[in-house]
């Protein structure tokens, strides 16, 4: 049976899990949420699907 320390450690590990992106996938030219153009410099990163504003908003929502 898990004690409080085990549960706390499991919760902490779940918070730091990161889904790795495949940067070989081409970026979108338009944000899939708002439809705004994604700047060329951002597209060059690869695997970009969101504009900066939508990406920032999504990250804030995920960190709550």
BAZA-728372 format. One line per 2 residues: number of its first residue (from 1); their letters; for each residue z, y, x of N, C-alpha, C. Coordinates in pm, 1 decimal, padded with zeros to 6 digits, always signed. Each point is the difference from the previous one (the first is absolute). Layout:
BEGIN
NUM> A> Z:Y:X:Z:Y:X:Z:Y:X ~ ... $
! end
This chain:
BEGIN
1> XX> +00000.0:-00118.3:+00084.0:+00000.0:+00118.3:-00084.0:+00000.0:+00124.2:+00088.2 ~ -00082.6:+00097.5:-00034.8:-00012.4:+00121.3:+00080.0:+00119.5:+00092.1:-00023.7 $
3> XX> +00052.3:+00054.7:+00109.3:+00107.4:+00097.9:-00014.6:-00059.1:+00141.5:+00001.9 ~ +00084.7:+00099.6:-00009.9:-00045.9:+00139.3:-00007.4:-00079.5:+00041.8:+00123.4 $
5> XX> +00038.2:-00049.3:+00115.7:-00070.7:+00035.3:+00123.4:-00141.0:-00058.6:-00001.7 ~ -00012.6:-00125.8:-00042.8:-00132.7:-00062.1:-00009.7:-00089.7:+00077.1:-00096.3 $
7> XX> +00054.4:+00038.7:-00112.7:-00077.1:+00074.6:-00100.0:-00041.8:+00134.9:+00055.9 ~ +00090.8:+00068.2:+00068.4:-00031.7:+00130.5:+00058.4:-00108.4:-00012.9:+00106.5 $
9> XX> +00007.6:-00103.4:+00082.6:-00101.9:-00020.3:+00103.0:-00135.2:-00030.1:-00062.9 ~ -00002.4:-00081.3:-00103.9:-00124.8:-00033.0:-00068.7:-00061.2:+00126.4:-00062.2 $
11> XX> +00084.0:+00082.8:-00061.7:-00048.8:+00125.3:-00058.2:-00056.9:+00092.5:+00107.2 ~ +00066.7:+00006.5:+00113.5:-00047.0:+00084.1:+00109.3:-00134.4:-00050.3:+00052.7 $
13> XX> -00016.8:-00128.6:+00014.8:-00126.5:-00056.4:+00046.7:-00111.8:+00025.9:-00099.9 ~ +00030.1:-00007.8:-00128.4:-00101.5:+00027.2:-00102.0:-00046.0:+00145.5:+00003.5 $
15> XX> +00087.1:+00091.0:+00040.6:-00034.7:+00142.0:+00005.6:-00097.1:+00030.6:+00113.4 ~ +00001.8:-00078.1:+00105.3:-00084.7:+00029.8:+00115.2:-00128.0:-00082.6:+00003.9 $
17> XX> -00022.5:-00082.8:-00100.6:-00123.2:-00077.3:-00003.1:-00118.8:+00094.8:-00012.2 ~ -00099.8:-00024.4:+00081.8:-00119.2:+00084.3:+00000.9:-00121.6:-00089.6:-00020.9 $
19> XX> -00083.7:+00040.0:-00092.9:-00125.0:-00072.4:-00020.3:-00102.0:+00054.7:+00098.8 ~ -00050.4:-00087.2:+00083.9:-00095.6:+00043.3:+00100.5:-00137.0:+00021.8:-00061.9 $
21> XX> -00064.8:+00107.0:+00040.8:-00133.6:+00031.4:-00049.4:-00104.3:-00056.0:+00094.8 ~ -00112.9:-00036.4:-00056.5:-00115.0:-00039.2:+00080.0:-00085.3:+00125.4:+00018.5 $
23> XX> +00012.7:+00063.7:+00115.4:-00068.9:+00126.4:+00024.8:-00148.6:-00017.8:+00026.6 ~ -00047.6:-00123.3:-00000.9:-00143.7:-00025.4:+00014.5:-00074.0:+00024.7:-00131.2 $
25> XX> +00074.1:+00005.1:-00110.9:-00060.7:+00025.7:-00130.9:-00037.3:+00148.2:-00006.9 ~ -00120.8:+00032.2:-00042.3:-00039.2:+00141.3:-00009.9:+00086.6:+00074.3:-00101.2 $
27> XX> +00022.3:+00126.6:+00026.8:+00074.7:+00085.2:-00091.6:-00087.6:+00040.2:-00118.0 ~ +00066.7:+00038.2:-00108.3:-00071.6:+00055.0:-00114.4:-00035.1:+00145.8:+00028.1 $
29> XX> -00101.4:+00050.4:-00065.1:-00037.8:+00140.7:+00014.5:+00074.8:+00087.2:-00098.8 ~ +00045.7:-00061.3:-00110.7:+00076.2:+00071.7:-00101.3:+00130.9:-00073.8:-00026.8 $
31> XX> +00104.5:+00076.7:-00027.0:+00131.7:-00055.7:-00029.8:-00008.7:-00086.0:-00126.1 ~ +00057.7:-00119.7:+00005.8:-00007.9:-00089.0:-00115.2:+00093.8:+00042.3:-00113.1 $
33> XX> +00088.9:+00095.6:+00024.6:+00089.5:+00047.9:-00105.9:-00054.8:+00127.1:-00065.2 ~ -00026.2:+00102.4:+00081.6:-00038.1:+00130.0:-00057.7:-00148.9:+00030.4:+00009.2 $
35> XX> -00074.0:-00073.9:+00082.2:-00143.4:+00021.6:+00011.5:-00041.0:+00109.9:+00096.6 ~ +00096.4:+00064.6:+00064.7:-00031.6:+00104.2:+00098.6:-00063.4:-00062.5:+00123.9 $
37> XX> -00082.2:+00078.0:+00068.1:-00061.0:-00047.8:+00124.2:+00106.5:-00024.7:+00106.1 ~ -00018.0:-00107.4:+00075.3:+00086.0:-00029.1:+00114.4:-00071.1:+00055.9:+00122.9 $
39> XX> +00066.7:+00087.2:+00076.5:-00063.9:+00061.2:+00116.9:-00051.8:-00105.5:+00099.5 ~ -00109.9:+00033.4:+00065.2:-00064.4:-00090.7:+00097.0:+00099.0:-00046.1:+00106.5 $
41> XX> +00080.9:+00090.5:+00052.4:+00095.1:-00038.5:+00105.0:+00096.4:-00106.8:-00050.3 ~ +00039.6:+00008.9:-00125.3:+00090.3:-00100.0:-00058.5:-00075.1:-00131.0:-00025.1 $
43> XX> -00125.6:+00009.9:-00040.8:-00080.4:-00119.8:-00022.9:-00016.9:-00081.8:+00127.5 ~ -00005.2:+00067.4:+00113.6:-00020.7:-00067.9:+00127.9:+00114.5:-00093.6:+00036.4 $
45> XX> +00117.1:+00017.6:-00063.7:+00114.2:-00088.0:+00028.2:-00027.1:-00142.1:-00046.1 ~ -00078.5:-00014.7:-00104.1:-00028.4:-00131.9:-00056.4:+00103.6:-00039.3:-00103.4 $
47> XX> -00044.0:-00068.3:-00103.2:+00085.0:-00052.9:-00107.2:+00072.4:+00108.6:-00079.1 ~ -00049.8:+00122.6:+00002.0:+00062.2:+00108.7:-00074.9:-00054.4:-00002.1:-00142.8 $
49> XX> +00092.0:+00000.9:-00097.4:-00038.9:-00003.0:-00140.5:+00045.1:+00124.4:-00075.6 ~ +00095.0:+00075.1:+00059.1:+00058.3:+00114.3:-00069.0:-00012.8:+00127.2:+00082.2 $
51> XX> -00010.6:+00114.0:-00070.7:+00004.5:+00129.2:+00068.0:+00142.7:+00021.5:+00049.6 ~ +00020.8:+00100.4:+00080.6:+00132.2:+00023.7:+00058.2:+00103.8:+00026.6:-00108.1 $
53> XX> -00035.4:+00083.1:-00100.4:+00096.0:+00032.0:-00106.1:+00043.2:-00124.9:-00076.3 ~ -00095.2:-00083.4:-00039.7:+00033.0:-00121.8:-00075.3:+00074.7:-00100.5:+00087.5 $
55> XX> -00036.7:-00010.6:+00127.6:+00070.1:-00090.8:+00091.1:+00145.0:+00044.4:+00018.5 ~ +00020.5:+00130.9:+00014.1:+00135.5:+00053.3:+00015.8:+00083.0:-00028.9:-00124.3 $
57> XX> -00059.1:+00024.1:-00116.9:+00070.5:-00025.6:-00126.4:+00034.3:-00148.9:-00013.5 ~ -00093.8:-00087.1:+00033.3:+00022.6:-00144.5:-00009.2:+00111.4:-00044.3:+00094.3 $
59> XX> +00003.2:+00055.3:+00121.3:+00104.8:-00035.5:+00095.8:+00136.9:+00044.5:-00050.4 ~ +00007.0:+00118.9:-00060.6:+00127.2:+00048.2:-00054.2:+00047.8:-00090.2:-00112.6 $
61> XX> -00093.4:-00046.9:-00084.2:+00036.0:-00088.6:-00109.8:+00051.2:-00133.9:+00052.7 ~ -00060.4:-00050.8:+00107.0:+00040.2:-00128.6:+00056.7:+00135.0:+00007.2:+00070.7 $
63> XX> +00039.7:+00118.9:+00045.1:+00125.9:+00015.2:+00073.8:+00118.0:+00027.7:-00090.8 ~ -00021.4:+00000.3:-00129.6:+00111.8:+00024.9:-00092.7:+00078.9:-00123.1:-00026.2 $
! end
